[in-house]
């Protein structure tokens, strides 16, 4: 290993003053041109389209998940809305195609299950 310091002055971009100034002016000119192009209404709409669609998709997904996880089953829905009214419960079972067991049917209809 050598303890000598390495001369990195050749990498200094400001070493050649006029070349450095031309480079800075070229970058600034490209920036100004890009900014002028971006000030149109159509460009701004295109720029905001992707984030807006992503936000709408996220909201739709979250809403669907919330509805799917909070929706009660057919019998629960009928019970919650009709307060154990047998006509509503039977209609909900018919509409959803649900086939409850005999004990549940007899409970809704108010039968004594054969225990006199």
GIPEQUI-V26416 format. One record per pair of residues at least 12 apart in sequence whose C-alpha atoms are under 8 Angstrom apart, sorted by the first residue. I is the first residue (numbers start at 1). J is the second residue. D is the distance in whole Angstrom. If there is no record, write none. Layout:
I:J:D  I:J:D
This chain:
74:92:6  74:93:6  74:96:6  74:98:7  75:89:6  75:92:7  75:93:7  77:92:8  78:92:6  84:108:7  85:108:8  86:108:6  86:109:6  89:108:8
